[in-house]
Amino acid sequence: MAALPFSTTCRHSNSPLHHNSKTSFIGFSQRNNIWQLFVITKSNSRRAIRKLCVKNVTSDKKQELEEPLNEQDSASIASSIKFHAEFTSPFSPEKFELNKAFFATAESVRDSLIINWNATNDYYERMNVKQAYYMSMEYLQGRALLNAIGNLQLSGPYAEALRKLGHNLEDVANKEPDAALGNGGLGRLASCFLDSLATLNYPAWGYGLRYKYGLFKQHITKDGQVEVAENWLEMGNPWEILKNDVSYPVKFYGEVISGPNGSKQWVGGENILAVAYDVPIPGYKTRTTINLRLWSTKVSPEEFDLQAYNSGDHAKAYAVMKNAEKICYVLYPGDESIDGKTLRLKQQYTLCSASLQDIFARFERRLGKRVNWDTLPDKVVVQMNDTHPTLCIPEIIRILVDVKGLSWEKAWNITKRTVAYTNHTILPEALEKWSLTLLQDLLPRHMEIIRKIDEELINEIISEYGIDDLDLFQQRLKKMRILENIELPNSVMELLSITEETPAVDPVKEIDVDDTDVKATEKEDGDDDDDYEVVEEEQEEDNEEPSVEEDTSNKIELKFKVDPKLPMMVRMANLCVVGGFSVNGVAEIHSKIVKEEVFDEFYKLWPEKFQNKTNGVTPRRWIRFCNPDLSKIITKWIGTEDWVTDLEKLAILRKFADNEDLQLEWIEAKRRNKIRVASFLKEKTGYVVNPNAMFDVQVKRIHEYKRQLLNILGIVYRYKKMKELSAEERKDMFVPRVCIFGGKAFATYVQAKRIVKFITDVGATINSDPEIGDLLKVVFVPDYNVSVAEMLIPGSELSQHISTAGMEASGTSNMKFAMNGCIVIGTLDGANVEIREEVGEDNFFLFGARAQEIVGLRKERVEGKFVPDPRFEEVKAYVRSGVFGPYNYEELMGSLEGNEGYGRADYFLVGKDFPSYLECQEEVDKAYHDQKRWTKMSILNTAGSFKFSSDRTIHEYARDIWRIEPVELA
């Protein structure tokens, strides 16, 4: 039955998914080793039967499908949709409206995915391939319908089938809510990676959490950003399958009991269950369909206190249930309170513990009775996407030592060969630190393990460098230790005391000998008893003073003492570096900073661990499907559609960049996309914009280092200058612009929310100014997400990536914009550096300070040497004049002033880069006036973006880090 991982009566644990047989098919028969699946559908008011055949793979080396899934025609698809609308839809049967049409269509697509999905997983099981497991707190997937049917090569048949049923495919697809499983680039990258892994046939799974309410839905009101809970699961999720037979216990709190043989047992505490929800991830033009397994949390029904409920204490009755369920309510719950911090840490441990238990169960199942844990790194690699999954490291050791009975040495060695770490930030606040007290309380066994790892690290530092120079040793520990402001292990203190004591002893004048030896020697020399008395008196006098050993011990303790005024912390990024076999940055400049600044001492100790893997984005979603007009042009001029999986072919466009016919087609495709964007903006915000204006876009998470404030202050300056001119002068001097913003400010990030409020106030003033008209519009798009990005990016012409140099790890939206022929204005930060290299310096608008200058510029500011540009002072005064409404922007403007202090001194150098930014924007206007030049720049941006495919990135991960090979189904 291995070929049949779903059936009407049983579940098969090897499968990522078991289809609900009662609602989608009648049953199976077997003839000549072929399984036949009979699906009831309705067509023209008659019952029809569609037969799909799956070979029993136990009898064939290669996985085969009798009927290629992409050969389905529109008639059979329509029948399948009608069947699901009637029998599996969560809507009333009377009407076939858009929501119902979406659900029925999605379930029809899922039927096609299931066969490939189970075949893929079964093949991995039988071949026992090495598999990569991607651990991420975020997966910002976007809508799945169009992506799935596009990857299956069924877009045309599904569009035709829905037309027959009275609906338009685009209207149906728009009813799908974005999966609220992520926030920004971290989650979007993870989703791109899954798409590339499936497309390139690499054996891999993703693991994450199933957030019921996501991060939040953003509303924009007159008061700025307002957060409400996401409702993405309100109608249900047709793509996910609940796996009630796949659940694992997860423990918090409790205590650790030591056994007589040194074994450890973690007992008591709070116990929950993590339950699996599986989501299929199809590859493009391949049968490979990998799995994203999401965990939800609950407790058994027995935990419901029925007695308390019946006595009227309802809160107590379901307190335990709610306490478990809330772990997966919200992505990144506010962590200002201890309860918020505890909840975040519970989320991270739930992801790590449930996923690793699942991975280990699969590893054991594939090996059968002969489980050799030494081979785990040969079959399993765990990639930690940032520091959120750091607890994978102590959790692997806990399972191997406490559950599987391995020694510490063996478990530690296996762990260090199994786990890899991707660093995504150099911001100190994002390099996670957790309170030792909180970790000790919530995860006592893991804290023991982390202490042991910290001790292992210190011993390796001593082994490599020695401890002759205690000051240098102390400096290394300050940068490298996992435990911050925590006492040194006793074994290390003893070693330091012995080592420090030895040089203080003169081997000639002071010899440690036994008293009897002294007396015997003196007698032989003929000395009298008075001499003995003198020695004894001197010894007594010495005993009145501190001994050398005591003096040394005090000196060591003083040098390495804990500061009671500072918190005791656990540094998760350091734990990742120590416990992983690979550490990679996500852009060349970022990886350089990681090696030379953030983890410089680790790089000196383990240079072989560090490497760069520049991020990428999937060209399927981010150009082929979201920008069909441009995709057709690319295919026409390149001469093949192979560029969708071989993006290097985009470089062929370079030789046509000056071709007038290509430029005219290019301009027309952009115009059509801009018209769609204008219609979208009107629908979402009420603002009417001119599609003939330049569309200037900055869409990303709102953060001071991303410098949306620099952008909007530049717009304010532009507006002020416009107001000082006559109507004719304005038209001659300024290119008409629609300035579009989007992004969410974290709910507790006050300054970011002030920036959102400021942008919307500026927009409200400018957009209602009749003197300015269509020359300048400012629009903030609410609730920015993947679907909004798929609308905006194809119609964008200028994209702003203007973070303070050295602070953005990579960025991925800059890649998406460049891929779609949008020109970037930006600093030399993150992937901007490499984009500029690939598209050409003349096709990138560069401004601002360089990364190597930032430290000096901040020092200059502290010393009071910075002299602001008069234009910067002018624009701040204009904001303070009240022209944009009564809101008090003193805190916002004040953050750009002063020389030091929290929330002051312009830490992100907006004032320093402001004049350079204005001058660069003048160059943008000049270039846009020359549409032939601008269009050529646009073509060359698309042509030069081939490096930034996530396919290239995944090939590099697979080759250099994971050491896995493609496994292609026949």
N, C-alpha and C positions, 0 to 999 in steps of 0.2 A: 504493500500500500504506500510505499515511499513516493510514488508518482502522484498520489492522490492526497495531498495534505489537507484537503477539506472534504467533508462528507456530510450526509444528512444526520448522522447519529453520533459521530465521535470527533474529537479534536486530535490533532497530531502535533506534538510539541516541537517538532523540527521546523515547522512552518512559521514564517513571520505573521501569517494571517490565516484565519479560518473563516471562510465566507459563510454568511448566514443562509444555509441551504433551504430553510423553510420558506424564505421569501423570494428566492431568485431562481430556483430550479426544482424540477420534480425528482430527478434521481440519476443514477448511473447504470450502465450496463457494460459488460466487458466481452469483447470478441477479438480473437487473434491478438491478445495483449494490447488492445487499444481501448482506452477509456472513452466512453461517449457521454457527453453532457447534454441533456435535453432541457432546453430553456423554453418556457411557455411565453409567447408573445402574442400581441393582438395586432392584426393588420386587416383593414377593410372589414371590420366587424367579424372576422373569422379568426379562429385560433390557428396559429402557424407554429411550426417547430423549427428552431435554428440549431444546428448540430455543430459543436466545437469539439475537436478531438485533441487529446493530449497523450502522447506516447508514454507508456510506462517506462520511466527512465531507469528502473532497476534492470531492464534487459538491454539497454543501449548505453554505450559509453558517453555519447553526446546527447545533450538535451535537444529534442526536436518537437516542433509544433506542426501537426498535420496541415492546419489551415493558417497561413500567415495572417496575423491580426490586422495588418494594414490593408488587407484586401476586402474588408467589409464595405458593402455598398450602402448608399443612403437609405434604401428600402429596409434592409435588415436593421440598420441603426435606428430608424424611425420606429420599427416594431419593438426594439429593445427599450427605447425611451417610453413608448406607450405602456409597455408592460410594467416598468418601474413606476410610472405615474399612477397606475391602477393598483399595484400590489405592494409596493415598498415605500411609497411616498408618505411623509409625515403630515400631509395636507388632506383636506376634505376632497372627496372624489368628484364633486359637482363641476368644478372649473379647472381649466388647465392654464392658470395664470403664470406670470413670469417666475415667481418664487418656486412654484411647483415644477415648472419646466426646468429650472436650474437643477433642482434636486434630482429629478428623474434623469436628466442628461448626465450629471456627475456620476450617478450610480451605474448608468450604462457604460460610461468610460471606465469606471472602476472594475466592472466585469472583465474588460479587456486587460486591465493591469494585473488582476489577480493571477491569471494563468502564468504570465511572465514572471510575476513576483515570486510565486511558489516554485516555479521551475528554477529560477535563479538561486533561491535559498537552498533548494534540495541539491542542486549541483555543488554549491559550496560545501554542504554537509558531506556529500559522498567523496568529494575530492580532498577534503580536509585542507583547504587552502589557507595560507596566511591571510589574516583579515585585519584591516585598519578600522578602529572605532573612534569616531570623532565626538568628543565631549564638549558640549557648548550649552551655556545657559540661555542662549538666544538662537532662534532660527526665524529670520524675517523672510518668510516664503512668498508673501503676496498671494494673489489668486492662483488656483491650481488648474482650472478647467482648460483655458486656452493653451497653457503650457503643456498639459498632458496630451491633448489631442494633437498639438503641434509636434511633440516628440514622437507620437504614434503615427504621424503622417496621415491624420484623419480629419484635418481642419475642413477640407472641402466637403467630404461626405457628411460631416456633422452639421455644417451650415445648410446643406441641401435638405437633410432630414428635418431640421427644425423649421425650414421654410415650408415644407410639406405639412408640418403640424401647426403652422400659423405664427411662428415666432422667428425673430432675427437672432443669430448666434451672439452678436455683440450685446444685444439687450439682455439676453439670458445670462451671459457671462458677467455682466455688470451687477447682477443680483448676488453674486458670491461675495461675502465679506472677506477682507484680508485676514489671514490667520494671525492673531495677535500674540505671537510667540517671540517677538523681538522688539528692539528699539531703533538701533542704528546700524552702522557699518559692520559691527561684530556679527550680528545676526544675518545681515544680508550676505556677508562673505561666506558664512557657514552654509547658507542655502545654495549659493553659487557652487560651492565645493561639492555638495551632494549631487547637483546636476551634472557636473563634470565627471565625478566618480562613476556615475551610472553610464554616462555617454561613452566614457573611455573604457568601460568594462572592468573597472578595478573592484575587487571584493572589499566592500566597506559597508559599515552601518553608521548612522548618526544616533546619538542619544541626547535627549533634552527633557524639559518639563512641560507639562500640558497646563498652561496658565488659563484659568477660567475667565479672568477679566483683563488679561494682557497687561500692558503698562498703564495706559489710560486713553480714553478718547478725548481729543482736544477740541474745546469750543472757544471761539474768539468772541468776546463781548466788549462793551465799552470800557470794561475794567481790565481788559487784557485776557490772558489765558485762564480758562476754567477747565478743571479736570473732572471727567465722569468715567465710570467704569465702562470698559469695552463690552459689547454684547455679541461678539463674533460667534458664540456658541448657542445663541438664543434659538435658532432654528435647528440646531444640531450640525454636525460636520460629516458630510457624506464620504469624505476621504479617509476617515479614521475607523479603525476596527478595535473595539474593546476586547482585550485578551484576558478574560477572567481566570484563565488557567495559567497565566504568567504574572505572578506577584511575588514579592520578596519582603521579608521583615526588615524594618529599619529601626534602630534603637537610638534613644537619646537619654542623657543623664545616667543614673545608676552608679555602680561602683565596680572597681576591678579587684578581683580576689586572686591571690597567688596560690598555686598548688604546691604540693610537697616537692615536685620535680622541677620547679621553676616555671611551670605553665601558668598562663593567665586566663581568667574567665571574667568577661564583662557581664554583669548580672543586674537585675532590677531595672528601675528607670521607666521610661515611657516608650511604648512600642506602637508602631504604625505599620501599615502595609502600603507598599508602592505597587500600583497596578499598571500594566502596560497598555498603551494605545498605539497601534501601528499605523503608519502612513506610507503608502508606496511612493517611491521616487523613480519615475521612468527616465531612461536615457533616450537620447535622440537617435533615431534610426538604428536602434539596437533592441534586442529582447531583454537585455539586462535591466532589471528593475530592483533597486536596492531599498533598504528599509530605514525609515526614521522612527525610532521607538521613543515615545514620550511617556513620562511617568505621571500618574495622578496619585493622590494620597488619600487614604481612608483608614478606618478601623473596622473590625468585624461588627456585625449587628448586635452581638452580645454586649458590646460596650454601651449600648443605649440603656440608660437607667430608667426602666419602665416604672419602677416604684416611685422614683422622684417625680416622673412625669405625671403619674396618677395622683400624687399628693399636691400637685400644683406648682412644683419647683421645676418649671420647664427648662430654664437656663441650665440648671445642673444636669438635667436628663440628657441633653445632647452636647454638653460641654466637651467631653472627650472626642466626640465625632467632629465637632467644629474645629477643635484644636488641631486635629490631623488634616482635615480638608483645607484649612486656610494656608497650609504650606504652599499649595499650588493655586492660590487665588490670583496673586498679582506678581508680575515681573518687577524685580527691584523694589520691594516695599521700602517705605521711608525708614531710614536707619538712624534717625536723630535720638530715638529712645532705646533703652536696653531691650525692650520687647521687639522693636524693629530689627535691631542687630541680631537678636536670637533667631528671628524668623528667617533672615537672610542666610544665616549660617546653617539653619535647618534645610533650607532649599538646596544649598550647595552640597551638603552631606547626603541628602536624599538622592540627588542626581548621581553622585559618585558611588554610593553604596549599592543602590538598586542596579545600576548599570554594570558594575563589576561582578556582582553576584550572577547576573545574567550572562556575562561574558565567560565567567569561570564555569558556569553550568554547561555552556555550549562547548567549551574546550574539553571538559570531562566527557561529555556525551560523544564527541567526535573521536576521542581516543579509546572509548570503551572501558574495559576493565583495567587496562594497563595505562595508568595515568602517571606520566613522568613530568613533574612540574618544572624541571630544568628546561624542558622544551617550550615552555609558555612563550618566551620572547621570539621563538621561531614561528609561532602560529598567531600571536596576538601583538598588536601595537596600539597603544592608547595615546591619542593626540589631544592634549589639553588646550582648548581654545581660550587663551588668556588664563588668569589666575583663579577664576571661579571654580574650576574642577580640581584645585590643588589637593584636596583631601583624598583624591585617588591614590596618592603616594602612601600615606599611612594606612589607608583602607586595604590596599593590596597586601601590605605587610601583615595587618591584623588578620585577614582571612588566611593567608599562607601559614602564619605562625599559630594563631589561636584555633583555627578551624581545621586546617589541613595538617598541622603538626610538624611543619618545617622548622629548622633552626633559624635563629635570627640572621646568621651569616648568609645562609642560602636564600632566605626571603629577601634580604636587602639587595643581594646580587641580582636576583631575578627582577626585582622592581626597577632597578637602575637600568636594566636592558629592555624594559617594556614600555616605559612612559616617555613621551616627548612633550615639549612645551613651546607654544607660540606666544611671544610677547607682543602686545598690541599697544603699549603706551609707555611713555617715559614720565608721565605726570605723577608726582609723588602720591597724590591722593588716590590715584587709580591703581598703584602698586599695592595691592591689598595688605592690610595689617589687621589682625584680630587680637582682641584682648586675651591675654593668657588666662585670666580668671574665667572669662566666658567659655573659652575652649575647654578649660579644665572641668568646668561644671557640666557643659553640654556633652562633651566627648572625652571622658576621662582616659579611656584606653588609648585614644589617638594622641592625646597630649603626652602620655608616656612614650609612645613611639616617636613623636616629634622631638622630644628631649634626647632620645637615643640617637636619632639622625643628626641632631645638632652636635652631639658629642663625637660622632663619627667624623663630621666635617672638621671639627677643631683638631682632632687627631691627625687628619690628613694634612691640614695646614701646617701643623707642627712637623710632621714627617717630611713635608716638602721644603719648608723654609727654616726649620729650627726655631729656637726661642732665645737665641743669644741677645737679640735686641728686643727687649720687652716693649718698648715704645712702639716699634714697628709692628710687633705682634698684636699689640692692642689696637692699632689703627686698622689692621686687617680684620680683626674680629668685629670691630665696629661696623665695617662695611659688609662683612660676609656672613656673620652669624644669622641663623634662622630666628633665634630668640634674642629679642632686643631688650636691653636693660634688665637682664636676668642673670643671676649668679652663674659662674662657671661650674661645670660638673666637678664633683669631688676628685675624680681621677685626674683631671687636668690641674686642679689646684695643688694636688700632691706632687705632680710632676714639676710644676713651676717652682714649688718650694724647694724641692731637691736640687733642681738646676740652678736656682738663684743662690742656694746655700753653698754650693761647691766652690765657686770662684772666690768666696770670702774666706776660705780656709787656706792658710799658708802651709804647704806640705812639709816645710822644714821646721818651722817654729811650733806648729800645733799638730800633735799627732793623737788621734783617739786610741787610747790603750787601756787595758784593764789595770785597776789599782794594784793587783798582785804582781803584774808584770813590772810596774814601776818600782815597787819595793824590792823585788828580786834583783833588778838591775842595779839599784843603788847599793844594795848589800855587796854585790860583787865588786863595786867600785871602792869599797872601804869607807863609805860615808857613815856618819853616826845617826842616832835616832832623831836628833834635832832637825835634821834635814827633812825627815818624814813629817815632822810637825809643821814645818813651814809650808810644805806642799798642801797639807790638809787645810791649813788656815787660808791659803790662797784660793783653794777650791771653794771654801765656805764663802769667801768674799765674792767670788765669781757668781755663786748661786744667788746672791742678793740682787744681781743685775739681770736683765732679760737675756736669755740664751740667744745664740746665733739663729737657732731654728725659729724661736718665737719672734725675733726681730724680722727675719725674712718673711715669715708667714704674715705678719702685720703689714709689711711693705706690699706684698702681693695682693692682700685683701684690699688695701687702700687703693692700689692701682686699678683693680678690676671690680670695685665695689658697685653696688646697685644704687642708683639715685632714687631715693624715696619720693621725690617730687615728680618724677616722670612715670608714665604708665609702663607696665610690662606687656610687651607685644610679641606676636608671632608674625614674622614676615613671610607671607605666602609666596611672593616672587622668588625669594632666596631658596625656599623649600623646593620650588619647581626646578630651579637650576641645579640644586644638589641632587634631587631625586630623579631627574630626567637624563636620558642619554643624548638628547638634542635640544638646543635652544635656538629658535630662529626669530629674526625680525621680519617685517613685512614690506620693507622697501629698502633700497640700498643705503640711503642716508640714515634711516631709522636703525638698521642693523649696525651701522658704523657707530652710532651713538650708544647703542646697547653694549657693544664691545668695549668702547673707549671711555664711557662715562658711567652708565647705569650699573653694569656688571663688570667693570674693568678688572677687578681683582679675581673674579671667577674666570674671566677670559685668560688671564695670565696663568692660572692654575690648570684650566682645561680648555685650551684653545680649540681642540678638536670638536668640542660640543657645539660651537657657535657657527651659524650660517645664515644666509639671507634667502628668503623666499618672497619675492615681490608679489603682492596680491594681484588678483585678476577677477574678472566678472564673466559670467556665462554669456556668450554671444547669442545663444538661443533666445533667452528672455529679453536681453537688453539691446538687441537690434533686430534679429530675425522676426520675432513675434510682436514686439512693441512698435516697430517702425517698418511695416510691410512695404510702404512706398519706396523708401530708401533701399530696402533689401532687394527689391526687384531691379532697381537701377544698378546696384553693385553686381548682382548676378549677370545682368546683361553685359556690362562692360568687362567683367572679369572672364565671362564665358562659361562659368560653372557655378553651381550652388555649393560646391565642396568647401567654400570659405567658411561655412557655418560650423564645421568641425576642424577646419585647418585655416585659422585666422591669418596666418602669414600670407595667404593669397591676397589679402587686402592691399598689400604693398604694390600689386600690379596697377592699382588705381593711380599711382604716382605719375606714370607716363602719360596719363590722360588728363592731368590736372588743369592744363591750359586749353583743353578741347572745348570749343564753344558749345557743341551739342550736349556734352556731359554737363557743363555748367548750367545750361538752360533747364535740363531735366532735374538737376540737383536743386536749383532755386525753386522750381515748381513743387517738388516733394516737400521742401521746407515750408513753402507757403501753405500747402494743404495742412500740414501738421500745426502750423501757427493758428490757422483758422479753427482747428479743433480745440487748441488750447484756449483761445479767446472765448469760445462757446462754453468751455468748462469753467473758466474763471467767472463768467457771468452767472452760471448756475450755482457755483459754490459761494461766491462773495457778493454778487449783485453789481460788481463793477464792470463797465463796458470799456474794452480796450481796443486799440487799433492794431490789427494784425500786420499792418505795414511798418509799424515801429519795430525797433530792435527789441528782442525779448532777452532780457538780462536776468539771470536766475542765480539765486543762492538758496539751496535747499539742503539742510542737514540739521543734526541735533544742535539746539541752541546752547552755546557755551562761549565764555569770554575768550578762550584761546582761538576759537574758530572765527571770531571777530566779525560777527554780524553788525556789531556796533560801528566798526570802521566803514562798512558798506553804507549803512543808513546815514552816518554823518557825512559821507561823500555825497549822498543824494540830497541831504539838507543843504550842503554847500552849493550844489548844482541848482537847486531850487532858488536859493537866495540870489545867486548870480542872474538867473532868469528874471527874477522880479525886478532887478535893477536895470533891465534892458527894455527897449521897445519891442513890440510884437515882431517887427521885421528883423530886428537884430537877433532876437531869440531864434527865429527860424534859420537864420544864416549861421549862427554860431553852434547850435546844439542839434544833435541827432535825436529824433524822437525815441523815447525809451519806455518800455514797460518793465519795471523792476519788480521781480517776483521773489518773495520769500516763502519759506516753509520749514517747519521743524518744531519739535517739542522741547520745551524747557522742563527739566526734571521738577517734580511737584514741590520740592523743598529748596530749590535753587533760586533764591530770591532775586539775585542780580540778573540771571537769565530771564526770569519772568518780567523784570523791568524792561529788558531789551525788547521782548515781544510787545509789551504795552507801548513802548516808544515807536516801534515800527508801525503799529496800527494807527497810532495818533498822527504820525507824519503822513501816512497814506490817506487818512480821512481828510486832512487839511489840503494836501496837494490835489487829490482827486476831485475835490469840490471847488477848486480854484478856476473860474472861467477864463482868466487871463492865460493860464498855462495850457488848458485843454488837453489835447492828445500828445503834447510835447513831452509830458512826464506823467507816468502813473506809478503808483506803489501799491502792490497787492500782497497781502499775507494770506496764503492758502491754509485754511484750518485742517488739522488732523492729517498732516503729511504722512504718507505711507507708500508702500511699493506701488500700489495701483495709481496713486497720484504721480509718482515718479515716472511710471510708464507713459503717462499722458504728457507730462511737462518736458521730459528730456528730448524727445524727437523734435519738438517745436522750439527748442532753446537755441540761441545764437551766441550768447556770451555766458560763460559759467564762472562763478566766483569761488575760488579756493584760496583763501587769503589769510590762513592761520599764521600765527607768529612762527617764524622759522624755527625748526627743530622741535616743534611741539606736536605735530600731527604725525602719527606713526606712518600711515600710508594714505588713507582715503581710498574709497572705491568709486564714489560718485563722479570724481574727476575722470575716471576711466570710461564710465558710461557716457558722459557728455562728449568726450573726445571721439568715442566710437561712433556717435551719432552726428559727427560733423560740427560739434559746438566748440567754439574757441575758448580757451581757458585764460582768465586773468588770475595770476597767483604769485605767491612767494616761492622761493626754493625750499619747499617743505614736503615731506612725505614723498608720495609717488609723483608729485609735480616735477621733481627733478628728472625722473626718467621719462615722463611724458614729453617734456620739453626736448630731451635728447632725441626721442623717437620721431616726433612730428616736425622737428626743426625749430631752431630758435626764433626764426622770423614768423612762425605761426603760433606763437605763445606770447602773451603779454605779461612781462615780468616786472616786478617792483619789490621794494622792501629790503630790510636788513637780512643778512645771511646768518645761518645758524651759529657759525663760529664767532659772530659779533655780539650775540645776545647777552652773554654774561657781562661783557665789558660795558654794554649800553645800560644794563641795570645798575651796575656799579656807578656809572656816571650819574645816573638819576639819584641814587642814594647820596652821592657827594654834592648834589645840588648844581651840577654843571650843565644839565640839560636845558637848552633854550628852545621853547616851542616855536613852531612856525606861526607867523601872524595869522595865516588862514585857519589854523587849528583853533587859535584863541577866538577868532571871529565866529566860527561855527558854533562854539560852545556858548558864546554870548547870545547868539541868535536863538539857540534852544532855550536859554534861560529867560529870554524876553517874553515867553508865553505864547509865541505864535502858533504852537501846536496844542494849545489847550491848557486847562488849569492844573493838570497833574504836575506835581513837584518832582522834577528830574534832578534835584540837587545831588542825591546819592549817586546817580548814574554819572553825572558830569564830574562829581567830586572824586570818583574812582580814577579819573584820568589826571588828577592833580596831586600835588604834594610830592615829597621825596621818599617817604617810607611810611609804614604802618599798614595794618590789615585793611584790605579794601581800598587802598590808596596807591599812589605812585605809578599808576599806569603800568602794571606788571606785564601786560601783554603788548605793550609798545604801540598802542594805537596812535598816539601823538607823534612818535618817532617816524612811523611809516606813512602818516597822513599826507604829507606833501608829495612823496614819491607815488602814492596811490592816485592822487589827483592828476598828476602829470601823466601817469600811465593811462588813465581814463581819457585824457585828451588824445592820446595815440589811438585808443580804441575808436573814438569818434572819427578821426581822420581815415582810419582803415575802412570803416563802415560806409563812408561816403563813396568809396571806390568799390562798388559791388562786385566787379570782376576780380579784384584782388581778394576781397573777403571770401568769395565763393571758392577761389583756389585754396585759400587758407583752410576753409572748411573741408574740402576734399582731402587735403594733405593731413588733416587731423584724423579723419577716418582711416586713411591709408597707413598712417603711422601708429595706429592704436593696436596693431596685431599682437604686440608683446603682452597686452593686458587682458588676455583671455585666461580665465580660470583653468582652462584645459592645460595651458603651459604650466601654470602654478602646480596643478595636481600631478602632472608628469614629474615635476621636480621633487615634490614631496614623496611620491611613490618610489622614485629612484634613489634619492639621497637620504631620506629619513626612514620611511616605512619599509623599504625593501620588499615591496609587493609587486606582483606581475598581473597584467590584465588576464581575466578569465572570461573568454567570449563563448556565449552559448551559440549553438549552431543555428 
